[in-house]
Amino acid sequence: MLGCLSVRRRAAGIAEPSSWTAPKSSVGNAGHTWRFLVPMPPLPGCVRTIGYHSADAPVQVMPGSANEAVMKDLLLGELLRASRMLTSEEVAVFDRTVQALSGLEFSSRELGVLFSMFADDTPHEEVMWGLLHLVEDSDGDRMVSALVQSAPYMRTVAPEWLETFICRLLNSDPYRDRLIACLKNEASTKGAAEVVSLIEALKGDAPDSIRAKASVVASAQL
């Protein structure tokens, strides 16, 4: 959907895992060499399953089914418990749960829970890219608003992931417009203030293409 790495990740040479390839429809700057981590969409009507490490039977989630809300809450709880990924078992559970949640819609509250799982000190960054794309596949306006609301917390524990999200929004015309609208609507909130502060920083410390787009968003707030 979106395509720009954070400045520090770019400087460190850290890109999205190369085992995934970019679909032709991905938005990004021509000439960039990293690939986009975009999971293949599920086939219509397919049942996604995940085997909990604490259960013998797999959990099935069918989009639109009566048990979707209940199972989604269970999966989000499982994802949160495994989010530190301190053991190989937690890494496997986290990865499988992200896949099980793929294709589902999330409320603002649920997106807030997902954003709370990002941390710059994660030992398995490649797995977190799957979570990033899970979030990005959600309803656009709701996702942008939830990101802005989560910005104060993310600025403390996940500033690089926050910067990555903001750069990716800046790099997409429709999502940049959504960000501008959201920042205006939530101008009095701490989240909007954090995001505007980050955008101001990007105006002076980012590649030229991002600096220009950051300036557009900053100017729109005047």
Summary of the structure (lengths in Angstrom):
residues: 222
radius of gyration: 17.4
end to end distance: 28.1
largest distance: 56.8
contacts: 652
relative contact order: 0.13
helix: 56%
strand: 4%
